[in-house]
Amino acid sequence: MRARILLASALVTLAALPAAGQSVKVSFNGGKVSLSAENATVRAILTEWARVGATRVVNAERVPGPPTTVEFKDAYEQQALESLLRGVAGYMVGQRVAPVAPAWSGFDRIVILATSTAPRPAPVTPAVSRPP
């Protein structure tokens, strides 16, 4: 029993560590973002965006995709998000209404919409025809 608890805690600790070779740096300045990510998932990029930019990101864990390498230098935040989130069903942003610190994102929150799939059509059964 004790060994299982130790194993479970070790797995949780390993899962919390960043992936090998993963690097994400984000900075904000007057509505623009500089972002450098190497071998990082979009989820990791959004997590760092939230931490540095004081932004609430909802459903970041639902963003699929393999690790990627991207770089933006003084890009408008909206353009950077459009590029990062092009693989999701949709997203919404909320602008900050209070005066913002220069090092924060201009977005108060980013909400990633849940993906959905259309229901599969029922199988078509051939009509039974009688020979004449």
Kinemage of the C-alpha trace (Angstrom):
@kinemage 1
@onewidth
@group {chain A} dominant
@subgroup {mainchain}
@vectorlist {calphas} color= white
{ca met a 1} P 0.000 0.000 0.000
{ca arg a 2} L 2.776 2.403 0.929
{ca ala a 3} L 4.631 1.598 -2.289
{ca arg a 4} L 1.530 2.466 -4.312
{ca ile a 5} L 1.216 5.837 -2.604
{ca leu a 6} L 4.896 6.582 -3.281
{ca leu a 7} L 4.518 5.518 -6.898
{ca ala a 8} L 1.398 7.657 -7.348
{ca ser a 9} L 3.079 10.718 -5.831
{ca ala a 10} L 6.146 10.188 -8.044
{ca leu a 11} L 3.942 10.034 -11.148
{ca val a 12} L 2.108 13.223 -10.162
{ca thr a 13} L 5.439 14.966 -9.632
{ca leu a 14} L 6.751 13.828 -13.013
{ca ala a 15} L 3.568 14.929 -14.758
{ca ala a 16} L 3.967 18.413 -13.297
{ca leu a 17} L 7.501 18.829 -14.661
{ca pro a 18} L 7.901 20.575 -18.011
{ca ala a 19} L 8.628 18.417 -21.021
{ca ala a 20} L 12.264 17.979 -21.938
{ca gly a 21} L 13.491 20.748 -24.189
{ca gln a 22} L 10.337 22.803 -23.690
{ca ser a 23} L 10.919 26.543 -23.440
{ca val a 24} L 8.304 29.316 -23.311
{ca lys a 25} L 8.944 33.035 -22.805
{ca val a 26} L 6.198 35.653 -22.986
{ca ser a 27} L 6.288 39.422 -22.454
{ca phe a 28} L 3.718 42.165 -23.037
{ca asn a 29} L 4.084 45.837 -23.873
{ca gly a 30} L 1.195 48.138 -24.742
{ca gly a 31} L -1.136 45.627 -26.400
{ca lys a 32} L 1.669 43.760 -28.134
{ca val a 33} L 3.224 40.441 -27.232
{ca ser a 34} L 6.661 38.969 -27.708
{ca leu a 35} L 6.533 35.202 -27.472
{ca ser a 36} L 9.207 32.610 -27.980
{ca ala a 37} L 8.272 28.949 -27.601
{ca glu a 38} L 10.413 25.980 -28.503
{ca asn a 39} L 9.043 22.440 -28.512
{ca ala a 40} L 6.056 23.549 -26.413
{ca thr a 41} L 2.380 22.678 -26.599
{ca val a 42} L -0.209 25.408 -27.085
{ca arg a 43} L -1.465 24.495 -23.634
{ca ala a 44} L 1.969 25.317 -22.144
{ca ile a 45} L 2.105 28.581 -24.100
{ca leu a 46} L -1.337 29.609 -22.826
{ca thr a 47} L -0.357 28.680 -19.264
{ca glu a 48} L 2.659 30.988 -19.461
{ca trp a 49} L 0.519 33.688 -21.141
{ca ala a 50} L -1.871 33.468 -18.183
{ca arg a 51} L 0.920 33.597 -15.602
{ca val a 52} L 2.876 36.503 -17.082
{ca gly a 53} L -0.076 38.479 -18.448
{ca ala a 54} L -2.361 38.086 -15.416
{ca thr a 55} L -4.976 36.612 -17.751
{ca arg a 56} L -7.536 33.958 -16.901
{ca val a 57} L -7.471 31.220 -19.544
{ca val a 58} L -10.449 28.863 -19.531
{ca asn a 59} L -10.252 25.398 -21.170
{ca ala a 60} L -6.557 25.577 -22.113
{ca glu a 61} L -6.334 21.883 -21.281
{ca arg a 62} L -8.705 21.153 -24.182
{ca val a 63} L -6.388 22.508 -26.872
{ca pro a 64} L -5.059 19.559 -28.883
{ca gly a 65} L -1.858 19.319 -30.802
{ca pro a 66} L 1.755 18.278 -30.676
{ca pro a 67} L 4.600 20.467 -29.392
{ca thr a 68} L 5.443 23.340 -31.699
{ca thr a 69} L 8.008 26.104 -32.103
{ca val a 70} L 6.740 29.661 -32.639
{ca glu a 71} L 8.089 33.161 -32.267
{ca phe a 72} L 6.310 36.517 -32.265
{ca lys a 73} L 8.158 39.806 -31.846
{ca asp a 74} L 5.970 42.775 -30.893
{ca ala a 75} L 2.899 41.223 -32.528
{ca tyr a 76} L -0.588 42.387 -31.658
{ca glu a 77} L -2.053 40.052 -29.064
{ca gln a 78} L -5.144 39.299 -31.163
{ca gln a 79} L -3.009 38.218 -34.131
{ca ala a 80} L -0.826 35.992 -31.942
{ca leu a 81} L -3.907 34.325 -30.434
{ca glu a 82} L -5.450 33.785 -33.868
{ca ser a 83} L -2.322 31.957 -34.927
{ca leu a 84} L -1.995 29.915 -31.729
{ca leu a 85} L -5.669 28.934 -31.545
{ca arg a 86} L -6.394 28.206 -35.201
{ca gly a 87} L -6.957 24.532 -34.338
{ca val a 88} L -9.774 25.079 -31.838
{ca ala a 89} L -13.516 25.281 -32.458
{ca gly a 90} L -13.508 28.916 -31.371
{ca tyr a 91} L -12.518 31.265 -28.606
{ca met a 92} L -13.568 34.526 -27.004
{ca val a 93} L -11.474 37.207 -25.344
{ca gly a 94} L -12.406 39.784 -22.762
{ca gln a 95} L -10.581 43.109 -22.841
{ca arg a 96} L -9.333 44.618 -19.598
{ca val a 97} L -11.485 47.517 -18.488
{ca ala a 98} L -9.273 48.752 -15.650
{ca pro a 99} L -5.957 50.463 -16.324
{ca val a 100} L -3.423 47.808 -17.098
{ca ala a 101} L 0.139 47.409 -15.935
{ca pro a 102} L 2.491 47.651 -18.942
{ca ala a 103} L 3.732 44.093 -18.384
{ca trp a 104} L 0.216 42.573 -18.428
{ca ser a 105} L -1.844 41.311 -21.307
{ca gly a 106} L -4.574 43.551 -22.683
{ca phe a 107} L -6.928 40.590 -22.263
{ca asp a 108} L -8.536 39.938 -18.908
{ca arg a 109} L -9.656 36.462 -19.989
{ca ile a 110} L -9.454 34.011 -22.863
{ca val a 111} L -12.197 31.394 -23.133
{ca ile a 112} L -11.608 28.475 -25.461
{ca leu a 113} L -14.851 26.930 -26.673
{ca ala a 114} L -15.413 23.225 -26.253
{ca thr a 115} L -15.145 21.208 -29.419
{ca ser a 116} L -18.165 19.368 -30.652
{ca thr a 117} L -18.919 16.940 -33.406
{ca ala a 118} L -22.108 16.552 -35.337
{ca pro a 119} L -24.089 13.409 -34.599
{ca arg a 120} L -23.495 10.622 -37.050
{ca pro a 121} L -26.383 10.022 -39.425
{ca ala a 122} L -28.352 6.832 -38.989
{ca pro a 123} L -27.354 4.078 -41.389
{ca val a 124} L -29.421 4.001 -44.529
{ca thr a 125} L -31.292 0.764 -45.059
{ca pro a 126} L -32.053 -0.131 -48.630
{ca ala a 127} L -35.700 -0.179 -49.594
{ca val a 128} L -37.065 -3.614 -50.185
{ca ser a 129} L -38.478 -3.931 -53.666
{ca arg a 130} L -40.554 -6.784 -54.930
{ca pro a 131} L -39.892 -8.167 -58.348
{ca pro a 132} L -42.695 -7.441 -60.825
